[in-house]
Amino acid sequence: MRIGSVAVAHPITLAPMEEHTNYPFRLVCKQLGASLVCGERVDACDVAKRDRRAIKLLHTSPTERPAVGQISGNDPQVMADAAKVVAEQGFSIVDLNFECPIRRLIGRGEGGALMADPSAIARLVEAVVRAVDIPVTIKIRSGPDAEHETAVEIARLAEQAGAAMVDVHARSVAQSYVGGPDWSVVARVKQAVQIPVLGSGGVRDAADAVRFLKETGADGVAIGRGCLGNPWIFQQARALVTGGANVAPPSISEKARVVLQLVEGEFDFYGNHLAVKRLPRVACYFAKSLPNFAEFRDEVQGIKSVTEFKRLVREFFR
Ligand SMILES: Cc1cc2nc3c(=O)[nH]c(=O)nc-3n(C[C@H](O)[C@H](O)[C@H](O)COP(=O)(O)O)c2cc1C
C-alpha cells in the first residue's frame, strides 16, 4: 500500500492507543512485524505551542519509520501549526483524530464530536494539507451514533480535500469501545474512495486480521487491543496474509525478552519515577498467561527499579 509518498510494506499495522503506543512500545511492534505504527493522540493546542509533554509524546526516530504522529483539535490554524511540528519531529505521516470518544474532547467539539460535522472535517484536512509536505490522513468512526453513519460522506470530503488515507474504527463514537464492531462500514468507505482505507475494531488474533481484510476489502488493518501483551500478533498476521510459514506462539523466554526490552525502554524513555508507576499495567498484560499471574501482579506493584523488575521477570517467566 502507498499512503501518498509513503510506501507501506504490508497491510498489518499498529493502531494508535493513548497510554500504550508510546515510542518504546512502537519499537517492539515494529520489530515484531507491524508495517506502520501510530503514536497516540496529542492535543494540537499543546503541540502547536510546543508544550514539553506533548513534544515528548511526539518523539520518533528513523528506526520506526514509516511512523504516524496523531493530533486532535478543531481550529484549522492550530491544527496546521501542530501538523508542522509533527513533520519536524520526523514522522512520515500526520493523522488527524476525529474519533476520540472521551468526554473532555467531545465537550470541546473535538475528536469524535466532529463526526457530526463533515464539512468542518473537510476544512481541517484542507488547512493541514496546505501546511505540510508529508501525507495527511484521518482517523474516523462509523458516525456519531448507530443511527447516523457519516463515515462515507466524511471519507469522500476528506479525499477531495487532499487526505492520503482514511482509517475507520468500525464503531460509532457513542459506542466508545463497548460492543462488537460493524466491519461493513469499512467496506462501504472502501467502495466510496480511491485513496487507501485502513480499518480497525475487534481484531484479537491473526486469523481475525485476515478475515477483516477479506470481509472489508480494506488496504490494511490496524490492530488495537489485540496487541496489548501480544505484539507477536503482527508477525503471525503478516505471515498469514503474505503466504509465509505459520509463526508459532512465543515461548516463555521470548515473552521474557520482549517484556524486558519494553520495560527497559520505558525506563529510558520516561525516567524512573514515571516508569515505575506505569510498570505494573504494562507487565501484567504480558504476564496474564502465567500460571502464577496473581502472585506476579502482587509483587510487581512494589517494584522500584529496573534491576528489581528484571529479577522478577527472570523468576516468573521461566
Ligand atoms: C486504550 C485505548 C486508547 C486509544 N487511543 C486512541 C488514540 O489515541 N487515537 C486513536 O485514533 N484511536 C485510539 N484508540 C482506538 C484504536 O486506535 C482502535 O481504533 C481501536 O482500539 C480498535 O478496536 P479494538 O481495540 O477492538 O481492536 C484507542 C483505543 C484504546 C483501546
The ligand as an SDF file (V2000), in Angstrom:
LIG
                    3D

 31 33  0  0  0  0  0  0  0  0999 V2000
   -6.9070    2.3260   25.3950 C   0  0  0  0  0  0  0  0  0  0  0  0
   -7.1750    2.8100   24.0050 C   0  0  0  0  0  0  0  0  0  0  0  0
   -6.6870    4.0410   23.6010 C   0  0  0  0  0  0  0  0  0  0  0  0
   -6.9360    4.5230   22.3070 C   0  0  0  0  0  0  0  0  0  0  0  0
   -6.3960    5.7070   21.9200 N   0  0  0  0  0  0  0  0  0  0  0  0
   -6.5640    6.1290   20.6440 C   0  0  0  0  0  0  0  0  0  0  0  0
   -5.9070    7.3090   20.1830 C   0  0  0  0  0  0  0  0  0  0  0  0
   -5.1450    7.9730   20.9070 O   0  0  0  0  0  0  0  0  0  0  0  0
   -6.1490    7.6930   18.9060 N   0  0  0  0  0  0  0  0  0  0  0  0
   -6.9790    6.9770   18.0530 C   0  0  0  0  0  0  0  0  0  0  0  0
   -7.1610    7.3570   16.9190 O   0  0  0  0  0  0  0  0  0  0  0  0
   -7.5770    5.8540   18.4660 N   0  0  0  0  0  0  0  0  0  0  0  0
   -7.3770    5.4010   19.7210 C   0  0  0  0  0  0  0  0  0  0  0  0
   -7.9500    4.2250   20.1100 N   0  0  0  0  0  0  0  0  0  0  0  0
   -8.7100    3.4060   19.1250 C   0  0  0  0  0  0  0  0  0  0  0  0
   -7.7760    2.4050   18.4190 C   0  0  0  0  0  0  0  0  0  0  0  0
   -6.8710    3.0640   17.5700 O   0  0  0  0  0  0  0  0  0  0  0  0
   -8.5550    1.4060   17.5660 C   0  0  0  0  0  0  0  0  0  0  0  0
   -9.2790    2.0640   16.5860 O   0  0  0  0  0  0  0  0  0  0  0  0
   -9.4910    0.5350   18.3960 C   0  0  0  0  0  0  0  0  0  0  0  0
   -8.8730    0.1450   19.5990 O   0  0  0  0  0  0  0  0  0  0  0  0
   -9.8700   -0.6830   17.5890 C   0  0  0  0  0  0  0  0  0  0  0  0
  -10.6600   -1.5360   18.3440 O   0  0  0  0  0  0  0  0  0  0  0  0
  -10.1280   -2.8510   19.0790 P   0  0  0  0  0  0  0  0  0  0  0  0
   -9.3110   -2.3910   20.2470 O   0  0  0  0  0  0  0  0  0  0  0  0
  -11.3950   -3.5350   19.4530 O   0  0  0  0  0  0  0  0  0  0  0  0
   -9.2890   -3.6130   18.0880 O   0  0  0  0  0  0  0  0  0  0  0  0
   -7.7080    3.7390   21.3980 C   0  0  0  0  0  0  0  0  0  0  0  0
   -8.1950    2.5030   21.8220 C   0  0  0  0  0  0  0  0  0  0  0  0
   -7.9460    2.0420   23.0920 C   0  0  0  0  0  0  0  0  0  0  0  0
   -8.4620    0.6910   23.4860 C   0  0  0  0  0  0  0  0  0  0  0  0
  1  2  1  0
  2  3  1  0
  2 30  2  0
  3  4  2  0
  4  5  1  0
  4 28  1  0
  5  6  2  0
  6  7  1  0
  6 13  1  0
  7  8  2  0
  7  9  1  0
  9 10  1  0
 10 11  2  0
 10 12  1  0
 12 13  2  0
 13 14  1  0
 14 15  1  0
 14 28  1  0
 15 16  1  0
 16 17  1  0
 16 18  1  0
 18 19  1  0
 18 20  1  0
 20 21  1  0
 20 22  1  0
 22 23  1  0
 23 24  1  0
 24 25  2  0
 24 26  1  0
 24 27  1  0
 28 29  2  0
 29 30  1  0
 30 31  1  0
M  END
$$$$
